[in-house]
Amino acid sequence: MDKMTVIAGPCVIESEENAMFIADTMCRTAERLGIDYYFKASFDKANRTSINSYRGPGIDEGIHILKKIKSTYGVKIATDIHEPWQAEKAAEVADIIQIPAFLCRQTDLLVAAAKTGKIINVKKAQFLAPWDMKNVVKKLEDSGNNNIMVCERGTSFGYNTLVVDMTGIVELKKLGYPVVMDATHSVQKPGGEGTSTGGNREYVEPLAKAAIAAGADALFFEVHPDPDHALSDGPNMVKLDEFENMLCRILRIREAL
């Protein structure tokens, strides 16, 4: 059986020490479980709810830390960009360049990412139907890149709420590219804490299991040693010391299929 692809790491780089610790733990987990693993962390979170929220170390320091993690552990890297000029810089270290959901229709951003030749993991916007992603995919294809992953991360449902329609995974697979399930962002409550996003991490595992059963090819998680004190996305992140056991249970669903 082919290895399952897992993209996981902290929401944002909080410090070099924190990122290295998470990478070390996750690489050991990946080796034990035999998964195809990418370490994910953001150097900047430009879409935080409040202007006072922590955004990250910035692109220069962030890329430096990601390069150190890559060279130390020999791990593949995923990181996201928010502006076209960041694509080339991120490509110095990233194996996967991720396009945030809110920005998935930004043509200049997609074109810049595509031209790096890297794998592009583009998240479906919360306001798009699954079949609307065909236009997003075509922008990447027409820019010369067919190394594409399409990511489900929930759909807006009323105020401060997301839902995941598992039939959307079936529809996304019709685009002809691997489908990723973002199990942690899908349990967000956008803006639900007033000046920050809330979430409910107890739903992460059931959604991940359901997505694998529905045909998802890869899973995305944000993990942290102490999510309740994380600087971004804490309410929906998985506790690092609980992640391996959770992933084992999810892998059993895949093995059963």
C-alpha positions in Angstrom: 0.0 0.0 0.0 1.3 3.5 -0.9 2.2 5.6 2.1 -0.4 8.1 3.3 0.7 11.7 2.9 0.5 13.9 6.0 1.2 17.6 6.2 1.5 18.7 9.8 3.2 21.2 12.1 2.5 24.4 14.0 0.2 27.1 12.6 3.0 29.6 12.7 6.7 29.7 13.6 6.6 30.9 17.2 10.4 30.4 17.8 13.2 28.3 16.3 13.2 26.2 19.5 9.5 25.5 19.3 9.5 24.7 15.6 12.5 22.4 15.9 11.0 20.5 18.8 7.7 19.9 16.8 9.7 18.9 13.7 11.8 16.4 15.7 8.7 14.8 17.3 6.8 14.7 14.0 9.7 13.2 12.1 10.0 10.4 14.7 6.3 9.8 14.4 6.5 9.7 10.6 9.3 7.1 10.7 7.5 4.9 13.2 4.2 5.0 11.2 5.7 4.9 7.7 3.9 8.0 6.4 4.9 10.4 3.7 5.5 13.5 5.8 5.8 17.2 5.2 6.6 19.6 8.0 4.3 22.7 7.8 4.7 26.0 9.4 4.0 29.6 8.4 6.5 32.4 8.5 3.7 35.0 8.4 0.0 34.8 9.1 -1.3 37.8 7.2 -4.9 36.9 7.7 -5.2 37.1 11.5 -8.5 38.4 12.9 -6.9 41.2 14.9 -4.1 43.6 14.0 -2.7 42.9 17.4 -2.5 39.1 16.8 0.9 37.5 16.5 1.8 37.0 12.8 5.2 35.2 12.9 8.9 36.0 12.5 8.6 37.2 8.9 9.8 35.7 5.7 13.6 36.1 6.1 13.8 34.7 9.6 11.1 32.1 8.8 12.8 30.8 5.8 16.1 30.6 7.7 14.4 28.4 10.4 12.6 26.2 7.8 16.0 25.6 6.1 17.5 24.6 9.4 14.7 22.2 10.0 15.0 20.7 6.5 18.8 20.2 6.8 18.7 18.9 10.4 15.9 16.3 9.8 15.9 15.8 6.1 12.2 16.5 6.1 10.1 17.9 3.3 8.7 21.4 3.9 5.3 23.0 3.3 4.6 26.7 3.9 2.1 29.3 2.7 2.4 32.6 0.9 0.1 35.6 0.8 1.6 37.8 -1.9 3.1 37.0 -5.3 6.6 38.2 -4.4 6.9 35.7 -1.6 6.7 32.7 -4.0 10.2 32.7 -5.2 11.6 33.2 -1.7 9.5 30.4 -0.2 10.5 28.1 -3.1 14.1 28.2 -1.7 13.0 25.7 1.0 9.4 24.6 0.3 8.5 21.4 -1.4 4.8 22.4 -1.1 3.7 26.0 -1.5 0.3 26.5 0.1 -2.3 29.0 -1.1 -4.6 30.1 1.7 -8.3 29.6 1.2 -9.3 33.3 1.3 -6.7 33.9 -1.5 -7.4 30.9 -3.8 -8.9 33.0 -6.6 -6.0 35.6 -6.6 -4.7 35.1 -10.1 -1.3 36.8 -9.6 -0.7 34.7 -6.5 -1.5 31.5 -8.2 0.6 32.3 -11.3 3.6 33.2 -9.1 3.3 30.0 -7.1 2.8 27.9 -10.2 6.0 29.3 -11.9 8.1 28.0 -9.0 7.5 24.4 -10.2 6.8 23.3 -6.7 3.8 21.3 -5.6 0.9 23.7 -5.0 -1.6 22.9 -2.3 -4.5 25.2 -2.9 -7.2 25.4 -0.3 -10.8 25.6 -1.3 -12.3 28.9 -0.1 -15.0 28.7 2.5 -17.3 30.5 0.1 -16.7 28.2 -3.0 -18.5 25.1 -4.1 -16.2 22.2 -4.7 -16.8 22.3 -8.5 -15.9 26.0 -8.6 -12.3 24.9 -7.9 -11.9 23.9 -11.5 -11.2 27.5 -12.4 -8.6 27.7 -9.7 -6.9 24.6 -11.0 -7.0 25.8 -14.6 -5.1 29.0 -13.6 -2.3 26.8 -12.2 -2.4 24.5 -15.2 -2.3 27.3 -17.7 0.7 28.8 -15.8 2.6 25.6 -16.5 2.2 23.7 -13.3 0.4 20.3 -12.9 1.9 19.5 -9.5 -1.4 20.4 -7.8 -3.1 19.3 -4.6 -6.7 20.6 -3.8 -7.5 21.0 -0.1 -10.9 20.9 1.6 -11.1 23.0 4.8 -14.8 23.5 5.5 -17.5 25.7 4.1 -19.1 28.8 5.7 -22.4 28.0 7.4 -24.1 31.0 8.9 -22.0 33.1 11.2 -18.7 32.0 12.8 -19.3 28.4 11.8 -17.9 25.9 9.2 -19.2 22.6 8.1 -17.6 19.9 6.0 -19.6 18.2 3.3 -17.9 14.9 2.6 -19.5 14.7 -0.8 -17.2 17.7 -1.6 -14.2 15.4 -1.4 -15.8 13.2 -4.1 -16.4 16.3 -6.2 -12.9 17.6 -5.7 -11.4 14.3 -6.8 -13.1 14.7 -10.2 -10.6 17.5 -10.9 -8.0 14.8 -11.3 -5.6 15.8 -8.6 -4.8 14.5 -5.0 -7.3 15.8 -2.4 -6.1 17.0 1.0 -8.4 17.2 4.0 -7.4 20.0 6.4 -8.9 18.5 9.5 -7.9 21.2 11.9 -8.9 24.4 10.1 -12.2 22.7 9.3 -13.2 22.8 13.0 -12.5 26.5 13.3 -15.1 29.0 14.4 -13.9 32.0 12.3 -13.7 35.1 14.4 -15.6 33.2 17.0 -13.6 34.6 19.9 -14.2 38.3 19.0 -10.6 39.2 18.2 -9.4 35.7 17.3 -10.7 32.5 15.8 -12.2 29.8 18.0 -12.5 26.1 17.3 -13.3 22.7 18.6 -10.4 20.2 18.4 -12.5 17.2 19.5 -14.0 17.1 16.0 -10.6 16.8 14.3 -10.3 13.0 14.4 -13.9 12.2 13.3 -13.5 14.5 10.3 -10.2 13.1 9.4 -11.6 9.5 9.6 -14.6 10.4 7.5 -12.5 12.2 4.9 -10.2 9.1 4.5 -13.3 6.9 4.1 -14.7 9.4 1.5 -11.5 9.1 -0.6 -9.2 11.9 0.6 -5.6 11.2 -0.5 -3.8 13.2 2.2 -4.4 14.8 5.6 -3.4 18.2 7.0 -3.1 18.9 10.7 -1.8 21.7 12.9 -0.1 20.4 16.0 1.4 22.1 19.0 2.9 21.0 22.4 0.5 23.3 24.2 -2.4 24.4 22.0 -4.2 26.3 24.7 -1.2 28.7 24.9 -0.3 28.7 21.2 0.1 32.1 19.5 -2.3 31.2 16.6 -5.1 28.8 16.0 -4.8 27.1 19.4 -8.5 26.0 19.8 -8.4 23.8 16.7 -4.8 22.4 16.9 -4.0 18.9 18.0 -1.9 18.3 21.1 1.5 17.0 19.9 1.7 14.2 22.5 -1.7 12.9 21.4 -1.1 13.1 17.7 0.6 9.7 17.1 -2.1 7.7 18.7 -4.8 9.7 16.9 -3.0 9.1 13.5 -2.8 5.4 14.3 -6.5 5.2 14.6 -7.0 7.1 11.4 -4.6 4.9 9.5 -6.6 1.8 10.5 -9.5 3.3 8.5 -7.3 3.6 5.5 -6.0 0.1 5.9 -9.5 -1.2 6.1 -10.3 0.4 2.8 
